Amino acid sequence: MSEHIEEDGRTQKERMLAGDLYIANDVELERASRRAYRLMKEYEARYAVDRDAADAVLKELLGAVGAGVHIKPPLFVDYGSYISIGAGTFANYGLVALDVARITIGDDVQIGPNVQLLTPTHPIEPDLRREKYEAAKPIVIGNNVWLGGGAIVLPGVTIGDNSVIGAGSVVTKDIPANVVAVGNPARIVRNLSSS
């Protein structure tokens, strides 16, 4: 442990899941990352020939998968285990969901191509970065959200039900329900009817 970080007896995984600084170069975490990589590749290979077999791999890779979820490969995750996806959600090609913290995606979410859900953070302090510390904050995507192609959702963000995030937007802070937000950083440009 760094002289900057107090040793408290927790594993690096426990520190990671608590949102505290941790070192990713850890045997347990590397093993979980390799497992995820293997399953991502297996999902992609099976998707091309047998959707049912691919869906079984997806359920093994991710923490929870609702009925009728459809994710077009390639899919990129850190661990997969800390991602839950609600029923009826669709993700187009190239979803990046870095689940160093939990990622919760609601029901009936539409995710455009090349969307990034990024939970990892890195210290501002140069010494801690040099020592390879990182942390993470969870992401929550509500029900019936549409994330336009190329949207990026940053650590700690919650997007409320029914909201739309414009293509290419960078979501740096929470977005309430029933709005359209666009830009970098994403700003609310319209309210939507909740019906």
mmCIF file of the C-alpha atoms, coordinates in Angstrom:
data_MODEL
# 
_entry.id   MODEL 
# 
loop_
_atom_site.group_PDB 
_atom_site.id 
_atom_site.type_symbol 
_atom_site.label_atom_id 
_atom_site.label_alt_id 
_atom_site.label_comp_id 
_atom_site.label_asym_id 
_atom_site.label_entity_id 
_atom_site.label_seq_id 
_atom_site.pdbx_PDB_ins_code 
_atom_site.Cartn_x 
_atom_site.Cartn_y 
_atom_site.Cartn_z 
_atom_site.occupancy 
_atom_site.B_iso_or_equiv 
_atom_site.pdbx_formal_charge 
_atom_site.auth_seq_id 
_atom_site.auth_comp_id 
_atom_site.auth_asym_id 
_atom_site.auth_atom_id 
_atom_site.pdbx_PDB_model_num 
ATOM 1   C CA . MET A 1 1   ? 0.000   0.000   0.000   1.00 0.00 ? 1   MET A CA 1 
ATOM 2   C CA . SER A 1 2   ? 1.070   3.544   -0.660  1.00 0.00 ? 2   SER A CA 1 
ATOM 3   C CA . GLU A 1 3   ? 2.189   5.767   2.170   1.00 0.00 ? 3   GLU A CA 1 
ATOM 4   C CA . HIS A 1 4   ? -0.767  7.923   1.083   1.00 0.00 ? 4   HIS A CA 1 
ATOM 5   C CA . ILE A 1 5   ? -3.399  5.199   1.629   1.00 0.00 ? 5   ILE A CA 1 
ATOM 6   C CA . GLU A 1 6   ? -4.187  3.729   5.016   1.00 0.00 ? 6   GLU A CA 1 
ATOM 7   C CA . GLU A 1 7   ? -4.087  -0.077  5.153   1.00 0.00 ? 7   GLU A CA 1 
ATOM 8   C CA . ASP A 1 8   ? -7.432  -1.272  6.521   1.00 0.00 ? 8   ASP A CA 1 
ATOM 9   C CA . GLY A 1 9   ? -7.386  -5.025  5.896   1.00 0.00 ? 9   GLY A CA 1 
ATOM 10  C CA . ARG A 1 10  ? -9.767  -4.988  2.942   1.00 0.00 ? 10  ARG A CA 1 
ATOM 11  C CA . THR A 1 11  ? -8.944  -6.675  -0.346  1.00 0.00 ? 11  THR A CA 1 
ATOM 12  C CA . GLN A 1 12  ? -8.471  -4.562  -3.451  1.00 0.00 ? 12  GLN A CA 1 
ATOM 13  C CA . LYS A 1 13  ? -11.823 -5.864  -4.703  1.00 0.00 ? 13  LYS A CA 1 
ATOM 14  C CA . GLU A 1 14  ? -13.538 -4.779  -1.481  1.00 0.00 ? 14  GLU A CA 1 
ATOM 15  C CA . ARG A 1 15  ? -11.939 -1.349  -1.772  1.00 0.00 ? 15  ARG A CA 1 
ATOM 16  C CA . MET A 1 16  ? -13.013 -1.126  -5.423  1.00 0.00 ? 16  MET A CA 1 
ATOM 17  C CA . LEU A 1 17  ? -16.632 -2.024  -4.723  1.00 0.00 ? 17  LEU A CA 1 
ATOM 18  C CA . ALA A 1 18  ? -16.757 0.489   -1.848  1.00 0.00 ? 18  ALA A CA 1 
ATOM 19  C CA . GLY A 1 19  ? -15.670 3.256   -4.233  1.00 0.00 ? 19  GLY A CA 1 
ATOM 20  C CA . ASP A 1 20  ? -12.370 3.765   -2.428  1.00 0.00 ? 20  ASP A CA 1 
ATOM 21  C CA . LEU A 1 21  ? -8.912  4.014   -3.939  1.00 0.00 ? 21  LEU A CA 1 
ATOM 22  C CA . TYR A 1 22  ? -7.572  0.598   -4.905  1.00 0.00 ? 22  TYR A CA 1 
ATOM 23  C CA . ILE A 1 23  ? -4.987  -1.029  -7.164  1.00 0.00 ? 23  ILE A CA 1 
ATOM 24  C CA . ALA A 1 24  ? -6.430  -2.830  -10.201 1.00 0.00 ? 24  ALA A CA 1 
ATOM 25  C CA . ASN A 1 25  ? -3.217  -4.822  -10.662 1.00 0.00 ? 25  ASN A CA 1 
ATOM 26  C CA . ASP A 1 26  ? -4.405  -7.439  -8.172  1.00 0.00 ? 26  ASP A CA 1 
ATOM 27  C CA . VAL A 1 27  ? -4.527  -11.211 -8.667  1.00 0.00 ? 27  VAL A CA 1 
ATOM 28  C CA . GLU A 1 28  ? -8.242  -11.536 -7.842  1.00 0.00 ? 28  GLU A CA 1 
ATOM 29  C CA . LEU A 1 29  ? -9.235  -8.596  -10.043 1.00 0.00 ? 29  LEU A CA 1 
ATOM 30  C CA . GLU A 1 30  ? -7.030  -9.705  -12.927 1.00 0.00 ? 30  GLU A CA 1 
ATOM 31  C CA . ARG A 1 31  ? -8.589  -13.161 -12.795 1.00 0.00 ? 31  ARG A CA 1 
ATOM 32  C CA . ALA A 1 32  ? -12.088 -11.630 -12.933 1.00 0.00 ? 32  ALA A CA 1 
ATOM 33  C CA . SER A 1 33  ? -11.047 -9.370  -15.812 1.00 0.00 ? 33  SER A CA 1 
ATOM 34  C CA . ARG A 1 34  ? -9.696  -12.315 -17.817 1.00 0.00 ? 34  ARG A CA 1 
ATOM 35  C CA . ARG A 1 35  ? -12.918 -14.232 -17.163 1.00 0.00 ? 35  ARG A CA 1 
ATOM 36  C CA . ALA A 1 36  ? -14.893 -11.292 -18.540 1.00 0.00 ? 36  ALA A CA 1 
ATOM 37  C CA . TYR A 1 37  ? -12.663 -11.042 -21.600 1.00 0.00 ? 37  TYR A CA 1 
ATOM 38  C CA . ARG A 1 38  ? -13.116 -14.737 -22.367 1.00 0.00 ? 38  ARG A CA 1 
ATOM 39  C CA . LEU A 1 39  ? -16.905 -14.461 -22.019 1.00 0.00 ? 39  LEU A CA 1 
ATOM 40  C CA . MET A 1 40  ? -17.064 -11.306 -24.172 1.00 0.00 ? 40  MET A CA 1 
ATOM 41  C CA . LYS A 1 41  ? -15.256 -13.144 -26.971 1.00 0.00 ? 41  LYS A CA 1 
ATOM 42  C CA . GLU A 1 42  ? -17.454 -16.213 -26.530 1.00 0.00 ? 42  GLU A CA 1 
ATOM 43  C CA . TYR A 1 43  ? -20.591 -14.039 -26.632 1.00 0.00 ? 43  TYR A CA 1 
ATOM 44  C CA . GLU A 1 44  ? -19.460 -12.408 -29.863 1.00 0.00 ? 44  GLU A CA 1 
ATOM 45  C CA . ALA A 1 45  ? -18.640 -15.761 -31.496 1.00 0.00 ? 45  ALA A CA 1 
ATOM 46  C CA . ARG A 1 46  ? -21.929 -17.381 -30.488 1.00 0.00 ? 46  ARG A CA 1 
ATOM 47  C CA . TYR A 1 47  ? -24.020 -14.323 -31.424 1.00 0.00 ? 47  TYR A CA 1 
ATOM 48  C CA . ALA A 1 48  ? -23.118 -14.896 -35.069 1.00 0.00 ? 48  ALA A CA 1 
ATOM 49  C CA . VAL A 1 49  ? -24.531 -18.431 -35.139 1.00 0.00 ? 49  VAL A CA 1 
ATOM 50  C CA . ASP A 1 50  ? -26.914 -19.054 -32.220 1.00 0.00 ? 50  ASP A CA 1 
ATOM 51  C CA . ARG A 1 51  ? -28.658 -16.223 -30.364 1.00 0.00 ? 51  ARG A CA 1 
ATOM 52  C CA . ASP A 1 52  ? -29.942 -18.540 -27.615 1.00 0.00 ? 52  ASP A CA 1 
ATOM 53  C CA . ALA A 1 53  ? -26.414 -19.780 -26.886 1.00 0.00 ? 53  ALA A CA 1 
ATOM 54  C CA . ALA A 1 54  ? -25.155 -16.187 -26.981 1.00 0.00 ? 54  ALA A CA 1 
ATOM 55  C CA . ASP A 1 55  ? -27.855 -15.108 -24.522 1.00 0.00 ? 55  ASP A CA 1 
ATOM 56  C CA . ALA A 1 56  ? -26.753 -17.878 -22.132 1.00 0.00 ? 56  ALA A CA 1 
ATOM 57  C CA . VAL A 1 57  ? -23.178 -16.532 -22.260 1.00 0.00 ? 57  VAL A CA 1 
ATOM 58  C CA . LEU A 1 58  ? -24.428 -12.977 -21.694 1.00 0.00 ? 58  LEU A CA 1 
ATOM 59  C CA . LYS A 1 59  ? -26.261 -14.153 -18.568 1.00 0.00 ? 59  LYS A CA 1 
ATOM 60  C CA . GLU A 1 60  ? -23.051 -15.779 -17.346 1.00 0.00 ? 60  GLU A CA 1 
ATOM 61  C CA . LEU A 1 61  ? -21.035 -12.619 -18.065 1.00 0.00 ? 61  LEU A CA 1 
ATOM 62  C CA . LEU A 1 62  ? -23.333 -10.015 -16.519 1.00 0.00 ? 62  LEU A CA 1 
ATOM 63  C CA . GLY A 1 63  ? -24.677 -9.689  -12.996 1.00 0.00 ? 63  GLY A CA 1 
ATOM 64  C CA . ALA A 1 64  ? -28.334 -9.642  -14.073 1.00 0.00 ? 64  ALA A CA 1 
ATOM 65  C CA . VAL A 1 65  ? -30.065 -9.725  -17.461 1.00 0.00 ? 65  VAL A CA 1 
ATOM 66  C CA . GLY A 1 66  ? -33.798 -9.163  -17.842 1.00 0.00 ? 66  GLY A CA 1 
ATOM 67  C CA . ALA A 1 67  ? -36.055 -10.886 -20.366 1.00 0.00 ? 67  ALA A CA 1 
ATOM 68  C CA . GLY A 1 68  ? -35.729 -9.788  -23.961 1.00 0.00 ? 68  GLY A CA 1 
ATOM 69  C CA . VAL A 1 69  ? -32.394 -7.984  -23.600 1.00 0.00 ? 69  VAL A CA 1 
ATOM 70  C CA . HIS A 1 70  ? -30.560 -7.668  -26.927 1.00 0.00 ? 70  HIS A CA 1 
ATOM 71  C CA . ILE A 1 71  ? -26.958 -6.462  -27.046 1.00 0.00 ? 71  ILE A CA 1 
ATOM 72  C CA . LYS A 1 72  ? -25.205 -6.410  -30.410 1.00 0.00 ? 72  LYS A CA 1 
ATOM 73  C CA . PRO A 1 73  ? -21.536 -7.289  -30.115 1.00 0.00 ? 73  PRO A CA 1 
ATOM 74  C CA . PRO A 1 74  ? -18.893 -6.252  -29.619 1.00 0.00 ? 74  PRO A CA 1 
ATOM 75  C CA . LEU A 1 75  ? -19.550 -5.557  -25.957 1.00 0.00 ? 75  LEU A CA 1 
ATOM 76  C CA . PHE A 1 76  ? -16.715 -4.340  -23.716 1.00 0.00 ? 76  PHE A CA 1 
ATOM 77  C CA . VAL A 1 77  ? -16.773 -4.605  -19.905 1.00 0.00 ? 77  VAL A CA 1 
ATOM 78  C CA . ASP A 1 78  ? -14.200 -4.681  -17.118 1.00 0.00 ? 78  ASP A CA 1 
ATOM 79  C CA . TYR A 1 79  ? -15.804 -7.478  -15.106 1.00 0.00 ? 79  TYR A CA 1 
ATOM 80  C CA . GLY A 1 80  ? -19.427 -7.805  -16.226 1.00 0.00 ? 80  GLY A CA 1 
ATOM 81  C CA . SER A 1 81  ? -20.483 -9.046  -12.799 1.00 0.00 ? 81  SER A CA 1 
ATOM 82  C CA . TYR A 1 82  ? -21.377 -5.540  -11.619 1.00 0.00 ? 82  TYR A CA 1 
ATOM 83  C CA . ILE A 1 83  ? -23.781 -4.762  -14.492 1.00 0.00 ? 83  ILE A CA 1 
ATOM 84  C CA . SER A 1 84  ? -27.529 -5.310  -14.333 1.00 0.00 ? 84  SER A CA 1 
ATOM 85  C CA . ILE A 1 85  ? -29.743 -4.742  -17.368 1.00 0.00 ? 85  ILE A CA 1 
ATOM 86  C CA . GLY A 1 86  ? -33.525 -4.566  -17.230 1.00 0.00 ? 86  GLY A CA 1 
ATOM 87  C CA . ALA A 1 87  ? -36.046 -6.324  -19.465 1.00 0.00 ? 87  ALA A CA 1 
ATOM 88  C CA . GLY A 1 88  ? -36.488 -5.225  -23.054 1.00 0.00 ? 88  GLY A CA 1 
ATOM 89  C CA . THR A 1 89  ? -33.273 -3.199  -23.230 1.00 0.00 ? 89  THR A CA 1 
ATOM 90  C CA . PHE A 1 90  ? -31.433 -2.933  -26.555 1.00 0.00 ? 90  PHE A CA 1 
ATOM 91  C CA . ALA A 1 91  ? -27.805 -1.915  -27.080 1.00 0.00 ? 91  ALA A CA 1 
ATOM 92  C CA . ASN A 1 92  ? -26.368 -1.380  -30.522 1.00 0.00 ? 92  ASN A CA 1 
ATOM 93  C CA . TYR A 1 93  ? -22.802 -2.217  -31.573 1.00 0.00 ? 93  TYR A CA 1 
ATOM 94  C CA . GLY A 1 94  ? -19.838 -1.251  -29.447 1.00 0.00 ? 94  GLY A CA 1 
ATOM 95  C CA . LEU A 1 95  ? -21.236 -0.685  -25.956 1.00 0.00 ? 95  LEU A CA 1 
ATOM 96  C CA . VAL A 1 96  ? -18.436 0.029   -23.475 1.00 0.00 ? 96  VAL A CA 1 
ATOM 97  C CA . ALA A 1 97  ? -19.634 -0.512  -19.897 1.00 0.00 ? 97  ALA A CA 1 
ATOM 98  C CA . LEU A 1 98  ? -16.665 -0.280  -17.547 1.00 0.00 ? 98  LEU A CA 1 
ATOM 99  C CA . ASP A 1 99  ? -18.079 -1.735  -14.358 1.00 0.00 ? 99  ASP A CA 1 
ATOM 100 C CA . VAL A 1 100 ? -15.438 -0.969  -11.750 1.00 0.00 ? 100 VAL A CA 1 
ATOM 101 C CA . ALA A 1 101 ? -18.492 0.247   -9.799  1.00 0.00 ? 101 ALA A CA 1 
ATOM 102 C CA . ARG A 1 102 ? -22.038 -0.969  -10.335 1.00 0.00 ? 102 ARG A CA 1 
ATOM 103 C CA . ILE A 1 103 ? -23.860 -0.087  -13.551 1.00 0.00 ? 103 ILE A CA 1 
ATOM 104 C CA . THR A 1 104 ? -27.632 -0.389  -13.354 1.00 0.00 ? 104 THR A CA 1 
ATOM 105 C CA . ILE A 1 105 ? -29.598 -0.107  -16.599 1.00 0.00 ? 105 ILE A CA 1 
ATOM 106 C CA . GLY A 1 106 ? -33.393 -0.079  -16.359 1.00 0.00 ? 106 GLY A CA 1 
ATOM 107 C CA . ASP A 1 107 ? -36.110 -1.671  -18.472 1.00 0.00 ? 107 ASP A CA 1 
ATOM 108 C CA . ASP A 1 108 ? -36.722 -0.764  -22.123 1.00 0.00 ? 108 ASP A CA 1 
ATOM 109 C CA . VAL A 1 109 ? -33.551 1.332   -22.476 1.00 0.00 ? 109 VAL A CA 1 
ATOM 110 C CA . GLN A 1 110 ? -32.331 2.076   -26.010 1.00 0.00 ? 110 GLN A CA 1 
ATOM 111 C CA . ILE A 1 111 ? -28.551 2.409   -26.300 1.00 0.00 ? 111 ILE A CA 1 
ATOM 112 C CA . GLY A 1 112 ? -27.069 3.681   -29.557 1.00 0.00 ? 112 GLY A CA 1 
ATOM 113 C CA . PRO A 1 113 ? -23.819 2.474   -31.082 1.00 0.00 ? 113 PRO A CA 1 
ATOM 114 C CA . ASN A 1 114 ? -20.503 3.226   -29.371 1.00 0.00 ? 114 ASN A CA 1 
ATOM 115 C CA . VAL A 1 115 ? -22.026 4.445   -26.101 1.00 0.00 ? 115 VAL A CA 1 
ATOM 116 C CA . GLN A 1 116 ? -19.646 4.517   -23.128 1.00 0.00 ? 116 GLN A CA 1 
ATOM 117 C CA . LEU A 1 117 ? -20.695 4.021   -19.500 1.00 0.00 ? 117 LEU A CA 1 
ATOM 118 C CA . LEU A 1 118 ? -17.551 4.854   -17.529 1.00 0.00 ? 118 LEU A CA 1 
ATOM 119 C CA . THR A 1 119 ? -17.478 4.259   -13.774 1.00 0.00 ? 119 THR A CA 1 
ATOM 120 C CA . PRO A 1 120 ? -13.679 4.456   -13.194 1.00 0.00 ? 120 PRO A CA 1 
ATOM 121 C CA . THR A 1 121 ? -12.020 7.584   -11.830 1.00 0.00 ? 121 THR A CA 1 
ATOM 122 C CA . HIS A 1 122 ? -8.389  8.413   -11.247 1.00 0.00 ? 122 HIS A CA 1 
ATOM 123 C CA . PRO A 1 123 ? -6.852  10.627  -8.574  1.00 0.00 ? 123 PRO A CA 1 
ATOM 124 C CA . ILE A 1 124 ? -6.031  14.237  -9.368  1.00 0.00 ? 124 ILE A CA 1 
ATOM 125 C CA . GLU A 1 125 ? -2.883  13.920  -7.224  1.00 0.00 ? 125 GLU A CA 1 
ATOM 126 C CA . PRO A 1 126 ? 0.019   12.920  -9.531  1.00 0.00 ? 126 PRO A CA 1 
ATOM 127 C CA . ASP A 1 127 ? 1.745   10.654  -6.973  1.00 0.00 ? 127 ASP A CA 1 
ATOM 128 C CA . LEU A 1 128 ? -1.364  8.505   -6.506  1.00 0.00 ? 128 LEU A CA 1 
ATOM 129 C CA . ARG A 1 129 ? -1.824  8.189   -10.270 1.00 0.00 ? 129 ARG A CA 1 
ATOM 130 C CA . ARG A 1 130 ? 1.843   7.223   -10.650 1.00 0.00 ? 130 ARG A CA 1 
ATOM 131 C CA . GLU A 1 131 ? 1.285   4.521   -8.021  1.00 0.00 ? 131 GLU A CA 1 
ATOM 132 C CA . LYS A 1 132 ? -1.629  3.222   -10.190 1.00 0.00 ? 132 LYS A CA 1 
ATOM 133 C CA . TYR A 1 133 ? -4.477  3.983   -7.789  1.00 0.00 ? 133 TYR A CA 1 
ATOM 134 C CA . GLU A 1 134 ? -7.975  4.363   -9.120  1.00 0.00 ? 134 GLU A CA 1 
ATOM 135 C CA . ALA A 1 135 ? -11.536 4.380   -7.797  1.00 0.00 ? 135 ALA A CA 1 
ATOM 136 C CA . ALA A 1 136 ? -15.062 4.366   -9.227  1.00 0.00 ? 136 ALA A CA 1 
ATOM 137 C CA . LYS A 1 137 ? -18.580 5.723   -8.840  1.00 0.00 ? 137 LYS A CA 1 
ATOM 138 C CA . PRO A 1 138 ? -21.742 3.866   -9.907  1.00 0.00 ? 138 PRO A CA 1 
ATOM 139 C CA . ILE A 1 139 ? -23.911 4.745   -12.902 1.00 0.00 ? 139 ILE A CA 1 
ATOM 140 C CA . VAL A 1 140 ? -27.708 4.369   -12.943 1.00 0.00 ? 140 VAL A CA 1 
ATOM 141 C CA . ILE A 1 141 ? -29.753 4.555   -16.137 1.00 0.00 ? 141 ILE A CA 1 
ATOM 142 C CA . GLY A 1 142 ? -33.515 4.705   -15.508 1.00 0.00 ? 142 GLY A CA 1 
ATOM 143 C CA . ASN A 1 143 ? -36.308 2.949   -17.377 1.00 0.00 ? 143 ASN A CA 1 
ATOM 144 C CA . ASN A 1 144 ? -37.149 3.845   -20.991 1.00 0.00 ? 144 ASN A CA 1 
ATOM 145 C CA . VAL A 1 145 ? -34.044 6.037   -21.429 1.00 0.00 ? 145 VAL A CA 1 
ATOM 146 C CA . TRP A 1 146 ? -32.566 6.574   -24.897 1.00 0.00 ? 146 TRP A CA 1 
ATOM 147 C CA . LEU A 1 147 ? -28.808 7.104   -25.072 1.00 0.00 ? 147 LEU A CA 1 
ATOM 148 C CA . GLY A 1 148 ? -27.916 8.393   -28.541 1.00 0.00 ? 148 GLY A CA 1 
ATOM 149 C CA . GLY A 1 149 ? -24.964 7.039   -30.468 1.00 0.00 ? 149 GLY A CA 1 
ATOM 150 C CA . GLY A 1 150 ? -21.571 7.918   -29.064 1.00 0.00 ? 150 GLY A CA 1 
ATOM 151 C CA . ALA A 1 151 ? -22.940 9.306   -25.791 1.00 0.00 ? 151 ALA A CA 1 
ATOM 152 C CA . ILE A 1 152 ? -20.573 9.128   -22.826 1.00 0.00 ? 152 ILE A CA 1 
ATOM 153 C CA . VAL A 1 153 ? -21.866 8.808   -19.260 1.00 0.00 ? 153 VAL A CA 1 
ATOM 154 C CA . LEU A 1 154 ? -19.277 9.667   -16.613 1.00 0.00 ? 154 LEU A CA 1 
ATOM 155 C CA . PRO A 1 155 ? -18.772 8.208   -13.106 1.00 0.00 ? 155 PRO A CA 1 
ATOM 156 C CA . GLY A 1 156 ? -21.482 8.776   -10.506 1.00 0.00 ? 156 GLY A CA 1 
ATOM 157 C CA . VAL A 1 157 ? -24.200 9.857   -12.964 1.00 0.00 ? 157 VAL A CA 1 
ATOM 158 C CA . THR A 1 158 ? -27.882 8.918   -12.687 1.00 0.00 ? 158 THR A CA 1 
ATOM 159 C CA . ILE A 1 159 ? -30.212 9.451   -15.653 1.00 0.00 ? 159 ILE A CA 1 
ATOM 160 C CA . GLY A 1 160 ? -33.911 9.540   -14.787 1.00 0.00 ? 160 GLY A CA 1 
ATOM 161 C CA . ASP A 1 161 ? -36.724 7.546   -16.417 1.00 0.00 ? 161 ASP A CA 1 
ATOM 162 C CA . ASN A 1 162 ? -37.816 8.430   -19.972 1.00 0.00 ? 162 ASN A CA 1 
ATOM 163 C CA . SER A 1 163 ? -34.982 10.877  -20.599 1.00 0.00 ? 163 SER A CA 1 
ATOM 164 C CA . VAL A 1 164 ? -33.127 11.175  -23.899 1.00 0.00 ? 164 VAL A CA 1 
ATOM 165 C CA . ILE A 1 165 ? -29.412 11.876  -24.183 1.00 0.00 ? 165 ILE A CA 1 
ATOM 166 C CA . GLY A 1 166 ? -28.423 13.263  -27.580 1.00 0.00 ? 166 GLY A CA 1 
ATOM 167 C CA . ALA A 1 167 ? -25.860 11.581  -29.785 1.00 0.00 ? 167 ALA A CA 1 
ATOM 168 C CA . GLY A 1 168 ? -22.300 12.464  -28.856 1.00 0.00 ? 168 GLY A CA 1 
ATOM 169 C CA . SER A 1 169 ? -23.265 14.060  -25.549 1.00 0.00 ? 169 SER A CA 1 
ATOM 170 C CA . VAL A 1 170 ? -21.044 13.822  -22.479 1.00 0.00 ? 170 VAL A CA 1 
ATOM 171 C CA . VAL A 1 171 ? -23.114 13.417  -19.320 1.00 0.00 ? 171 VAL A CA 1 
ATOM 172 C CA . THR A 1 172 ? -21.113 14.815  -16.417 1.00 0.00 ? 172 THR A CA 1 
ATOM 173 C CA . LYS A 1 173 ? -23.888 15.180  -13.814 1.00 0.00 ? 173 LYS A CA 1 
ATOM 174 C CA . ASP A 1 174 ? -27.289 13.702  -12.971 1.00 0.00 ? 174 ASP A CA 1 
ATOM 175 C CA . ILE A 1 175 ? -30.108 14.154  -15.486 1.00 0.00 ? 175 ILE A CA 1 
ATOM 176 C CA . PRO A 1 176 ? -33.683 14.140  -14.134 1.00 0.00 ? 176 PRO A CA 1 
ATOM 177 C CA . ALA A 1 177 ? -36.553 12.112  -15.551 1.00 0.00 ? 177 ALA A CA 1 
ATOM 178 C CA . ASN A 1 178 ? -38.500 13.200  -18.626 1.00 0.00 ? 178 ASN A CA 1 
ATOM 179 C CA . VAL A 1 179 ? -36.015 15.542  -20.292 1.00 0.00 ? 179 VAL A CA 1 
ATOM 180 C CA . VAL A 1 180 ? -33.831 15.763  -23.395 1.00 0.00 ? 180 VAL A CA 1 
ATOM 181 C CA . ALA A 1 181 ? -30.194 16.623  -22.692 1.00 0.00 ? 181 ALA A CA 1 
ATOM 182 C CA . VAL A 1 182 ? -27.532 17.287  -25.324 1.00 0.00 ? 182 VAL A CA 1 
ATOM 183 C CA . GLY A 1 183 ? -24.003 18.594  -25.654 1.00 0.00 ? 183 GLY A CA 1 
ATOM 184 C CA . ASN A 1 184 ? -20.671 18.540  -23.868 1.00 0.00 ? 184 ASN A CA 1 
ATOM 185 C CA . PRO A 1 185 ? -21.335 18.814  -21.044 1.00 0.00 ? 185 PRO A CA 1 
ATOM 186 C CA . ALA A 1 186 ? -24.921 17.610  -21.533 1.00 0.00 ? 186 ALA A CA 1 
ATOM 187 C CA . ARG A 1 187 ? -27.508 20.271  -20.744 1.00 0.00 ? 187 ARG A CA 1 
ATOM 188 C CA . ILE A 1 188 ? -31.274 19.969  -20.589 1.00 0.00 ? 188 ILE A CA 1 
ATOM 189 C CA . VAL A 1 189 ? -32.864 21.492  -23.685 1.00 0.00 ? 189 VAL A CA 1 
ATOM 190 C CA . ARG A 1 190 ? -36.435 20.212  -23.421 1.00 0.00 ? 190 ARG A CA 1 
ATOM 191 C CA . ASN A 1 191 ? -38.921 18.741  -20.989 1.00 0.00 ? 191 ASN A CA 1 
ATOM 192 C CA . LEU A 1 192 ? -40.929 15.704  -22.029 1.00 0.00 ? 192 LEU A CA 1 
ATOM 193 C CA . SER A 1 193 ? -44.422 14.613  -21.106 1.00 0.00 ? 193 SER A CA 1 
ATOM 194 C CA . SER A 1 194 ? -44.283 11.779  -18.571 1.00 0.00 ? 194 SER A CA 1 
ATOM 195 C CA . SER A 1 195 ? -47.257 10.011  -20.207 1.00 0.00 ? 195 SER A CA 1 
# 
